[in-house]
Amino acid sequence: MSQPSKLSGLLKTAQHQDQTITILRKRQKELERVKKVVEQATDIRQERVETAKLALKEGKLKLKGNILAEKILADPLNQKSL
């Protein structure tokens, strides 16, 4: 293989590696954003659970089991239904 074609191949390889690095950095940033959202969602839910436990313990919260179960089973990922 001649020098110019070797250089051309190396250049293409370097460009491909740069593109791969750029894509990986973007994915890393996306994953960091998702991680923050998940961490915040977990904290919010835990706060709601603690508030509900306290209200239940103090007798300020009356739950009807069948209604609560229906709401949970209807859409377990939708926190607004509770």
DACORQUI-V67043 format. One line per field, one symbol per residue. phi: phi as a letter, one per 30 degrees, with the letter a starting at -180 (. if undefined). A space follows every 50 residues. Layout:
BEGIN
phi = ???
END
This chain:
BEGIN
phi = .dedddddddddddddddddddddddddddddddeddddddddddddddd ddedddddicbcccedddddddddadccdddc
END
